[in-house]
């Protein structure tokens, strides 16, 4: 797969937990439901978040804050403090099911999960945000318990 170009089909195991975060507007952004959201220190050191895509270089001081729970559009130069700049993000201890064939139930349970782009789960740390721990694989979905906030020390 590759970076999302549409909202991802997500499933929630148990209760969903969300928080609202302001989105950085240093660039125009089309954010899709299911994208990893990070504080990219090289883009905005004030704590506003951006969506992770494969082209983003994840540094060891960047912070994974969660998974976009809704689509969001930001226009270049939009306010970063009003209610229109907020996006709801799934956070820990939410367990999210991502459509994925990367993992096997029973074999990979407990694995640390990263995203190699905004649409693919991975076990590779290099330049990828760490999103959580694999809890179950069922019906073509890998269920990941989010670990947020998570400093991307492995990047």
LOLUM-904236 format. One line per 3 residues: number of its first residue (from 1); their letters; for each residue z, y negated, x of N, C-alpha, C, O. Coordinates in steps of 0.02 Angstrom, whole numbers, plus 50000, padded with zeros to 5 digits. Layout:
<pts>
NUM	A	Z Y X Z Y X Z Y X Z Y X ~ ...
</pts>
This chain:
<pts>
1	XXX	50000 50059 50042 50000 50000 50000 50000 49938 50044 49994 49941 50105 ~ 50007 49882 50011 50008 49818 50046 50052 49770 50007 50083 49788 49958 ~ 50053 49708 50030 50094 49657 49995 50076 49655 49921 50019 49665 49901
4	XXX	50127 49640 49881 50118 49636 49809 50069 49580 49791 50068 49527 49822 ~ 50028 49593 49740 49984 49543 49711 49998 49536 49637 49965 49498 49602 ~ 50047 49574 49613 50070 49574 49544 50143 49593 49543 50171 49612 49594
7	XXX	50174 49587 49485 50244 49609 49479 50249 49684 49490 50207 49722 49466 ~ 50300 49706 49525 50310 49777 49540 50344 49811 49481 50385 49781 49447 ~ 50326 49875 49469 50361 49913 49417 50428 49937 49445 50430 49982 49487
10	XXX	50482 49907 49423 50549 49923 49448 50588 49960 49394 50577 49951 49335 ~ 50634 50002 49417 50682 50034 49372 50752 50019 49399 50762 50012 49459 ~ 50799 50013 49354 50868 49999 49373 50911 50059 49356 50908 50085 49300
13	XXX	50951 50082 49404 50998 50136 49393 51067 50104 49386 51092 50073 49432 ~ 51098 50112 49328 51163 50081 49316 51154 50009 49295 51106 49992 49260 ~ 51201 49967 49315 51202 49897 49295 51166 49853 49347 51174 49862 49407
16	XXX	51127 49806 49321 51093 49758 49365 51138 49698 49378 51170 49672 49332 ~ 51141 49676 49440 51179 49617 49459 51129 49566 49487 51088 49584 49529 ~ 51133 49504 49463 51087 49453 49488 51125 49390 49507 51180 49377 49484
19	XXX	51093 49351 49550 51117 49285 49568 51055 49240 49570 50999 49263 49581 ~ 51066 49175 49559 51012 49126 49563 51013 49091 49631 51066 49072 49655 ~ 50955 49084 49661 50947 49050 49725 50892 48998 49720 50845 49006 49680
22	XXX	50897 48945 49760 50844 48895 49764 50790 48920 49811 50804 48951 49862 ~ 50727 48907 49792 50669 48928 49831 50645 48870 49874 50642 48813 49851 ~ 50630 48885 49937 50604 48835 49983 50535 48811 49959 50495 48851 49935
25	XXX	50522 48746 49965 50457 48720 49942 50418 48688 49999 50376 48644 49988 ~ 50430 48709 50061 50391 48684 50117 50319 48709 50114 50276 48684 50149 ~ 50307 48759 50071 50240 48785 50059 50237 48806 49985 50288 48819 49955
28	XXX	50177 48809 49958 50168 48834 49890 50182 48909 49891 50164 48944 49939 ~ 50215 48934 49839 50235 49005 49838 50222 49037 49771 50239 49009 49718 ~ 50190 49095 49772 50184 49138 49713 50228 49199 49727 50211 49241 49768
31	XXX	50284 49203 49693 50332 49257 49704 50326 49306 49646 50324 49287 49588 ~ 50323 49370 49663 50316 49423 49613 50382 49460 49605 50420 49468 49652 ~ 50394 49483 49544 50452 49526 49531 50447 49586 49577 50396 49620 49579
34	XXX	50502 49600 49612 50503 49657 49658 50496 49638 49731 50505 49681 49774 ~ 50481 49575 49747 50475 49555 49817 50543 49545 49848 50589 49519 49816 ~ 50551 49566 49911 50613 49551 49947 50617 49476 49958 50567 49443 49971
37	XXX	50677 49449 49953 50688 49378 49963 50735 49369 50022 50786 49402 50028 ~ 50717 49323 50067 50756 49313 50128 50769 49239 50140 50733 49196 50116 ~ 50821 49225 50178 50830 49159 50209 50795 49165 50276 50819 49200 50321
40	XXX	50739 49131 50283 50700 49132 50345 50722 49071 50385 50701 49015 50370 ~ 50763 49081 50436 50792 49026 50474 50739 48981 50506 50752 48921 50517 ~ 50681 49008 50521 50629 48968 50553 50592 48925 50502 50556 48878 50520
43	XXX	50601 48939 50437 50569 48900 50384 50618 48851 50354 50601 48792 50344 ~ 50678 48874 50338 50727 48831 50304 50797 48852 50324 50823 48901 50297 ~ 50827 48816 50369 50895 48832 50392 50949 48808 50344 51008 48817 50357
46	XXX	50928 48779 50286 50978 48755 50238 50997 48810 50188 51041 48799 50146 ~ 50966 48867 50192 50985 48923 50149 50940 48934 50089 50953 48979 50049 ~ 50887 48894 50081 50839 48908 50027 50800 48970 50046 50787 48983 50105
49	XXX	50780 49008 49995 50749 49073 50009 50673 49071 50003 50645 49027 49971 ~ 50642 49121 50034 50570 49131 50031 50557 49205 50018 50600 49247 50031 ~ 50497 49220 49994 50480 49290 49984 50458 49320 50050 50426 49287 50091
52	XXX	50475 49384 50060 50452 49419 50120 50384 49451 50106 50375 49485 50056 ~ 50338 49439 50151 50274 49474 50153 50263 49496 50225 50298 49473 50270 ~ 50216 49540 50236 50205 49570 50302 50192 49517 50356 50209 49528 50414
55	XXX	50161 49461 50338 50145 49410 50388 50206 49372 50412 50203 49338 50463 ~ 50262 49377 50376 50323 49342 50396 50355 49379 50454 50364 49440 50452 ~ 50372 49343 50506 50407 49373 50563 50481 49369 50549 50510 49314 50548
58	XXX	50512 49426 50538 50584 49429 50523 50622 49427 50588 50612 49469 50632 ~ 50666 49377 50595 50706 49369 50655 50776 49399 50644 50796 49412 50587 ~ 50811 49409 50699 50877 49441 50695 50930 49398 50663 50986 49422 50650
61	XXX	50915 49334 50649 50963 49292 50613 50941 49276 50542 50975 49239 50507 ~ 50885 49305 50519 50864 49296 50450 50908 49340 50405 50938 49388 50429 ~ 50913 49322 50341 50958 49356 50296 50921 49380 50234 50890 49341 50199
64	XXX	50925 49445 50221 50898 49474 50159 50949 49459 50104 51008 49477 50111 ~ 50928 49427 50049 50974 49409 49996 50964 49451 49933 51009 49452 49890 ~ 50908 49485 49926 50897 49526 49867 50824 49534 49850 50780 49517 49889
67	XXX	50812 49561 49790 50745 49575 49765 50731 49529 49705 50772 49523 49660 ~ 50673 49496 49705 50656 49451 49650 50659 49489 49584 50625 49540 49575 ~ 50698 49463 49537 50706 49493 49471 50656 49465 49421 50652 49488 49364
70	XXX	50618 49415 49443 50570 49382 49399 50516 49350 49442 50527 49337 49501 ~ 50458 49337 49412 50407 49300 49449 50426 49226 49453 50464 49201 49411 ~ 50401 49192 49503 50417 49121 49512 50360 49087 49550 50332 49116 49597
73	XXX	50343 49027 49529 50293 48987 49564 50324 48923 49589 50359 48888 49553 ~ 50311 48907 49652 50335 48845 49682 50275 48806 49708 50231 48834 49740 ~ 50275 48742 49694 50222 48698 49718 50248 48663 49781 50306 48645 49785
76	XXX	50203 48653 49829 50220 48618 49890 50255 48553 49875 50230 48512 49837 ~ 50315 48543 49904 50351 48481 49895 50394 48477 49833 50426 48425 49822 ~ 50396 48530 49792 50441 48530 49733 50513 48518 49755 50532 48530 49812
79	XXX	50553 48493 49708 50624 48486 49721 50654 48554 49738 50635 48605 49709 ~ 50700 48554 49785 50734 48616 49804 50806 48617 49778 50846 48658 49800 ~ 50821 48572 49731 50889 48568 49706 50894 48570 49631 50949 48579 49604
82	XXX	50839 48562 49594 50844 48563 49521 50838 48634 49494 50824 48681 49532 ~ 50849 48641 49429 50850 48708 49399 50782 48743 49402 50779 48804 49400 ~ 50727 48704 49408 50661 48734 49411 50649 48769 49478 50602 48809 49484
85	XXX	50689 48754 49529 50680 48786 49594 50721 48850 49601 50719 48883 49653 ~ 50757 48869 49548 50798 48929 49550 50759 48992 49531 50715 48989 49487 ~ 50775 49047 49563 50747 49112 49546 50805 49162 49541 50851 49160 49581
88	XXX	50801 49206 49491 50850 49260 49485 50832 49316 49532 50774 49336 49536 ~ 50882 49340 49569 50871 49391 49620 50921 49448 49609 50981 49435 49600 ~ 50897 49511 49610 50942 49568 49608 50981 49571 49673 50952 49565 49727
91	XXX	51046 49580 49668 51090 49583 49727 51134 49645 49723 51135 49681 49673 ~ 51171 49658 49777 51217 49716 49780 51269 49709 49725 51290 49653 49710 ~ 51290 49762 49695 51276 49832 49710 51221 49863 49667 51222 49923 49653
94	XXX	51171 49823 49646 51117 49848 49605 51080 49905 49641 51069 49902 49701 ~ 51062 49956 49602 51021 50010 49627 50953 50004 49593 50947 50013 49533 ~ 50902 49989 49634 50834 49977 49608 50789 50035 49626 50789 50060 49682
97	XXX	50750 50056 49577 50699 50107 49588 50632 50074 49603 50606 50036 49562 ~ 50604 50089 49661 50538 50064 49682 50490 50123 49679 50506 50178 49702 ~ 50431 50112 49651 50380 50164 49651 50362 50178 49724 50340 50134 49760
100	XXX	50372 50240 49746 50364 50255 49817 50358 50330 49828 50389 50370 49794 ~ 50317 50349 49877 50310 50418 49897 50335 50429 49969 50320 50480 50000 ~ 50372 50380 49995 50394 50382 50064 50451 50431 50076 50455 50461 50129
103	XXX	50495 50439 50026 50556 50478 50035 50556 50542 49993 50520 50548 49944 ~ 50599 50590 50014 50608 50653 49978 50680 50660 49957 50726 50650 49997 ~ 50691 50676 49893 50759 50685 49867 50794 50741 49905 50764 50793 49918
106	XXX	50857 50730 49922 50895 50781 49958 50887 50777 50033 50935 50785 50070 ~ 50827 50764 50056 50812 50761 50128 50830 50692 50156 50860 50687 50209 ~ 50810 50640 50120 50817 50572 50146 50875 50533 50117 50886 50475 50136
109	XXX	50913 50562 50072 50969 50526 50041 51015 50498 50095 51031 50531 50144 ~ 51036 50436 50085 51080 50402 50133 51042 50365 50187 51073 50331 50228 ~ 50976 50371 50188 50936 50337 50239 50940 50261 50230 50945 50236 50174
112	XXX	50938 50225 50286 50933 50152 50284 50862 50135 50267 50815 50161 50297 ~ 50853 50090 50218 50787 50073 50193 50769 50001 50211 50809 49955 50204 ~ 50707 49994 50235 50678 49930 50252 50615 49921 50209 50594 49968 50176
115	XXX	50586 49862 50210 50521 49852 50178 50472 49829 50231 50483 49778 50264 ~ 50418 49868 50241 50370 49851 50292 50320 49798 50269 50288 49766 50310 ~ 50314 49789 50204 50282 49732 50173 50313 49726 50104 50359 49764 50089
118	XXX	50290 49681 50063 50325 49671 50000 50313 49725 49948 50341 49722 49893 ~ 50273 49775 49965 50261 49829 49917 50275 49899 49944 50262 49947 49909 ~ 50301 49905 50006 50310 49971 50036 50379 49979 50067 50401 49937 50106
121	XXX	50413 50033 50048 50477 50050 50079 50464 50085 50145 50410 50113 50156 ~ 50513 50082 50190 50503 50108 50257 50571 50126 50288 50623 50108 50262 ~ 50568 50163 50343 50629 50176 50383 50625 50140 50450 50665 50153 50494
124	XXX	50577 50094 50456 50565 50059 50519 50598 49990 50518 50585 49949 50474 ~ 50641 49978 50567 50679 49916 50571 50638 49858 50599 50646 49801 50577 ~ 50595 49871 50648 50561 49817 50685 50526 49768 50639 50480 49787 50603
127	XXX	50547 49705 50641 50516 49651 50604 50514 49661 50528 50472 49633 50494 ~ 50560 49702 50502 50564 49715 50430 50634 49701 50405 50683 49715 50440 ~ 50641 49674 50344 50708 49664 50318 50740 49730 50296 50708 49771 50263
130	XXX	50803 49739 50314 50842 49796 50291 50866 49780 50220 50899 49728 50210 ~ 50850 49823 50171 50868 49807 50102 50925 49849 50074 50957 49828 50026 ~ 50937 49908 50102 50992 49948 50074 50990 50021 50095 50964 50039 50148
133	XXX	51019 50063 50052 51028 50134 50066 50996 50176 50010 51005 50161 49951 ~ 50958 50227 50029 50926 50270 49980 50978 50312 49944 51017 50348 49976 ~ 50979 50308 49878 51028 50345 49838 50998 50402 49799 51033 50450 49782
136	XXX	50932 50399 49783 50901 50452 49743 50826 50444 49744 50801 50388 49751 ~ 50790 50499 49738 50718 50498 49729 50705 50539 49665 50724 50597 49661 ~ 50672 50507 49617 50663 50539 49551 50600 50512 49517 50591 50452 49512
139	XXX	50558 50558 49495 50498 50540 49456 50454 50487 49490 50428 50442 49457 ~ 50446 50493 49556 50402 50447 49592 50434 50381 49611 50400 50336 49636 ~ 50499 50375 49599 50536 50313 49616 50590 50329 49667 50625 50379 49662
142	XXX	50595 50285 49717 50649 50289 49766 50701 50237 49746 50686 50178 49742 ~ 50762 50260 49732 50816 50216 49710 50857 50193 49770 50887 50234 49805 ~ 50858 50128 49780 50891 50099 49838 50950 50056 49815 50942 50011 49774
145	XXX	51009 50071 49842 51067 50029 49829 51063 49970 49876 51066 49977 49937 ~ 51056 49910 49848 51048 49850 49888 51110 49835 49929 51166 49844 49906 ~ 51099 49811 49989 51152 49785 50033 51137 49711 50043 51094 49693 50082
148	XXX	51174 49669 50007 51162 49597 50011 51227 49560 50015 51277 49583 49986 ~ 51230 49504 50050 51178 49482 50097 51177 49526 50159 51229 49554 50178 ~ 51120 49533 50190 51112 49576 50248 51077 49538 50304 51018 49519 50296
151	XXX	51111 49525 50359 51080 49493 50416 51033 49544 50448 51052 49602 50458 ~ 50973 49524 50462 50921 49569 50486 50926 49581 50561 50879 49567 50598 ~ 50982 49607 50583 50995 49615 50655 50947 49663 50688 50936 49658 50749
154	XX	50918 49709 50651 50871 49758 50680 50801 49732 50690 50759 49766 50718 ~ 50789 49671 50666 50720 49643 50669 50702 49623 50740 50647 49599 50752
</pts>
